[in-house]
Amino acid sequence: MMEYEEIEHDESPLTVDQEYELWKSNVSLMYDFVSETKLTWPSLSIQWLPSVDANVPLKQQEMILGTHTSGDENNYLKIAAIDLPYEVVGLPDEDNSSEPVKSMIKVTKKFEHEDEVIRARYMPKNDKIIATINGKGKIFIYDRSKSKSEGLCKTLSYHKDNGYGLAFNPQIEGELLSASDDTTVALWDINSTDRPVSIVMNHTDIVNDSKWHEFDENIFGTVSEDKTLQVHDKRSLSNSAQVLPVEKPLNALAFSKHSKNLIAAAGTDTRVYLYDLRRLSEPLHTMAGHQDAVTSIEFSSHKDGILCSSGSDRRLFIWDLTQIGAEQAQEDADDGVPELMMMHAGHRSAINDFSFNPQVPWLIASAEEDNVVQVWKISKKLVSNIIPEYTDLKSLE
């Protein structure tokens, strides 16, 4: 893991602002690019959009944001864009310009939204379609290609409470999962009906997250305050769930985008757990490093074995699973386990959500409680160190 420069200070803990200044002093060592934008209101959700429009250059990347206002102001689903330097997206400078790029996030379109946007996710099979869920559990379907007055296409009502779990099936157009504090998970076909196709009622407490398997269109997972990780088969929901009891509530899960049997989960005990779907009874490996609850996790689509986690400790960790079990010098071991590739410490409040860019490897956007969105790309020096593989991820394919 990349180390920070050492500075002289006393033994008392650093304040949040001091930690931020220390992080800024090391930016040139750890990153190829960093941008920070202060929003008017916090965004609880963030997701890069794929660049599939031939009229939009790769150096301009778009993302989905939402608002969580004080209640007196209107809330919005927002489409935002950022112009990146050519070298960040791996392109030659077509303009031959030495002018610096003003890489601040700018809102390009916004749609009125009923109450706060808790989660917003685009449909992989048609990225013009975006689903959102609000604090009352109501789901909204938008078409971002339409005008702001015509963008809202459909409202889906079933849940009775707040929801954080929202995921489109990557294999089937229009199939959506939603999870709620009301303990239920709903399966929707937004192309055919306004009511859930199926309801999962296996959980006994708040369902914090729901995700589809990346390769099998029938499999999805859920995690809950009831201290279980559950894997479901939509073809036989009444008796198909694999239920794994755990010691503490889980907040998030993710299926690998490369290894069909690898799943990760994390929650209030600060640890990140890796499981083999064929043997869910105990974790393959447990990773420690966070100092508070982990609230989001995601696998990289660009490189097998790269996993990110973020949480209430203001930190985003990048894990390189191929380094599990690698030998370390004592000074490196003092900084963390060998699989801890990097810690992003640029946020000054809890991280609400983050997203890997699907087009540009190692480009990440992260949103925090204190209205700030950061866009950053890891240094080539860090990435180039990922060569030896100690963990056999092929066995999980």
C-alpha positions, -999 to 999 in steps of 0.1 A, spaced: 0 0 0 12 35 -8 25 53 23 19 89 32 49 112 38 57 114 74 53 147 91 62 157 126 33 160 150 25 151 186 9 119 197 -26 134 199 -50 122 172 -53 144 141 -85 164 136 -105 157 105 -92 189 89 -56 180 97 -61 146 82 -75 163 51 -45 185 48 -21 156 52 -40 138 24 -37 168 2 0 170 7 3 134 -6 -21 137 -36 8 139 -61 22 106 -49 -10 86 -49 -31 100 -78 -29 109 -115 -60 131 -111 -82 145 -83 -112 168 -87 -135 180 -59 -169 197 -63 -190 211 -35 -227 206 -42 -256 226 -28 -271 195 -12 -257 161 -4 -261 133 -28 -268 99 -12 -262 82 -45 -237 84 -73 -231 63 -104 -211 68 -136 -230 65 -169 -215 45 -197 -202 67 -226 -220 52 -256 -230 84 -274 -208 88 -304 -214 126 -302 -199 128 -267 -161 126 -265 -146 101 -241 -130 128 -221 -164 141 -211 -179 116 -186 -214 117 -172 -228 106 -138 -261 103 -119 -266 123 -87 -296 130 -65 -305 155 -39 -313 152 -2 -326 187 7 -338 201 40 -374 194 30 -383 229 22 -365 228 -12 -375 206 -41 -355 174 -47 -340 164 -81 -326 135 -100 -296 151 -117 -274 142 -147 -240 158 -143 -208 159 -165 -171 164 -160 -145 172 -186 -113 152 -179 -78 158 -192 -69 136 -222 -42 118 -203 -67 108 -176 -89 89 -202 -58 75 -220 -61 96 -252 -37 118 -271 -43 155 -268 -63 160 -300 -64 198 -295 -27 200 -289 -37 224 -261 -17 233 -231 -48 249 -215 -56 232 -182 -90 215 -181 -115 229 -155 -126 195 -142 -155 205 -120 -188 186 -121 -216 205 -138 -253 196 -138 -265 192 -174 -301 181 -167 -323 177 -137 -357 161 -131 -380 170 -103 -382 141 -77 -407 134 -50 -388 136 -17 -351 127 -14 -332 104 -38 -320 76 -17 -306 55 -46 -305 60 -84 -293 34 -109 -293 32 -147 -305 1 -166 -275 -17 -182 -295 -28 -212 -307 8 -218 -288 34 -200 -313 61 -209 -336 46 -182 -329 54 -146 -347 40 -115 -347 59 -82 -362 51 -47 -371 77 -21 -373 77 17 -409 64 16 -400 34 -5 -416 47 -37 -398 39 -69 -396 62 -100 -386 54 -135 -371 82 -156 -360 85 -193 -331 109 -192 -332 114 -230 -365 132 -226 -371 168 -215 -372 176 -178 -410 179 -179 -415 145 -196 -387 125 -180 -407 107 -153 -422 77 -171 -436 56 -143 -441 53 -105 -439 20 -87 -456 16 -53 -453 -13 -30 -428 -7 -2 -439 10 30 -406 24 41 -372 38 31 -351 17 6 -314 16 -2 -313 -16 -23 -319 -9 -60 -305 -29 -89 -313 -36 -125 -307 -71 -138 -276 -68 -161 -289 -96 -183 -326 -89 -187 -340 -55 -198 -365 -40 -174 -360 -64 -145 -355 -45 -113 -348 -54 -76 -357 -31 -47 -351 -36 -10 -366 -18 19 -367 -11 56 -401 -28 56 -381 -61 55 -392 -70 19 -375 -73 -15 -396 -67 -46 -389 -80 -81 -403 -58 -109 -407 -60 -146 -410 -23 -154 -418 -30 -191 -450 -49 -183 -466 -40 -150 -467 -14 -122 -469 -41 -95 -441 -64 -83 -438 -97 -101 -426 -114 -69 -420 -105 -33 -393 -120 -11 -403 -120 26 -375 -141 40 -359 -113 61 -371 -104 95 -355 -69 97 -344 -40 74 -330 -51 41 -300 -29 34 -290 -40 -1 -299 -62 -30 -277 -71 -61 -280 -93 -91 -254 -119 -100 -233 -106 -129 -235 -138 -150 -266 -157 -139 -299 -139 -147 -318 -159 -121 -296 -153 -91 -296 -123 -67 -284 -116 -32 -297 -96 -2 -282 -85 31 -301 -73 62 -301 -60 97 -313 -95 107 -277 -106 104 -281 -128 73 -267 -129 38 -292 -146 15 -288 -158 -21 -320 -163 -40 -331 -180 -73 -360 -161 -88 -373 -193 -104 -382 -208 -71 -383 -180 -45 -405 -200 -20 -377 -225 -12 -345 -215 -30 -328 -191 -6 -293 -200 8 -292 -183 42 -259 -175 59 -262 -163 95 -235 -138 105 -226 -121 138 -234 -85 129 -258 -67 105 -247 -64 69 -250 -32 49 -238 -41 14 -229 -69 -10 -214 -73 -44 -210 -101 -69 -177 -103 -88 -177 -92 -124 -151 -117 -133 -154 -148 -110 -189 -163 -111 -186 -179 -76 -172 -149 -57 -193 -126 -36 -184 -99 -10 -203 -85 19 -197 -60 46 -215 -42 74 -214 -28 109 -184 -48 122 -161 -28 99 -149 -60 81 -152 -71 45 -160 -107 39 -154 -128 8 -175 -159 1 -176 -188 -24 -212 -192 -36 -207 -230 -36 -197 -230 1 -215 -201 19 -211 -217 53 -180 -197 62 -160 -169 45 -131 -176 22 -113 -146 37 -119 -116 60 -103 -82 54 -98 -56 82 -90 -20 79 -121 2 82 -126 19 115 -164 22 113 -194 6 95 -189 -3 58 -218 9 37 -208 3 1 -188 -23 -18 -182 -28 -55 -159 -50 -77 -140 -34 -106 -152 -44 -141 -117 -37 -155 -95 -60 -135 -102 -93 -117 -96 -92 -80 -100 -55 -74 -127 -46 -48 -135 -13 -32 -153 -6 1 -163 27 17 -181 37 48 -188 59 78 -151 62 87 -146 86 57 -124 61 39 -125 42 7 -103 12 6 -91 -5 -26 -83 -41 -21 -63 -63 -44 -75 -98 -37 -46 -113 -57 -22 -102 -29 -40 -122 -1 -13 -142 16 16 -123 1 47 -119 22 53 -85 37 82 -67 53 74 -56 89 72 -19 80 46 -28 53 27 -50 76 24 -21 101 5 -2 74 -21 -29 67 -27 -63 52 -10 -72 19 -43 -70 0 -49 -34 10 -37 -17 -21 -47 19 -13 -67 40 12 -85 71 -2 -86 95 27 -98 127 9 -133 129 25 -141 148 56 -175 131 63 -190 97 59 -190 84 23 -226 79 10 -217 60 -22 -190 55 -48 -188 42 -84 -161 28 -107 -161 44 -141 -171 17 -167 -150 33 -195 -119 46 -178 -100 21 -156 -91 32 -121 -113 63 -123 -137 65 -93 -163 90 -81 -173 92 -45 -199 113 -27 -199 122 10 -224 135 35 -210 170 35 -221 178 0 -188 170 -16 -182 148 -47 -147 137 -56 -135 123 -89 -101 107 -88 -78 83 -106 -51 62 -89 -15 68 -98 0 47 -126 28 39 -101 4 21 -78 -14 3 -106 19 -9 -122 27 -27 -90 -1 -52 -95 18 -80 -111 23 -111 -89 -8 -131 -81 -8 -151 -48 -45 -159 -47 -59 -183 -73 -90 -164 -84 -94 -188 -114 -107 -214 -89 -137 -193 -83 -147 -190 -120 
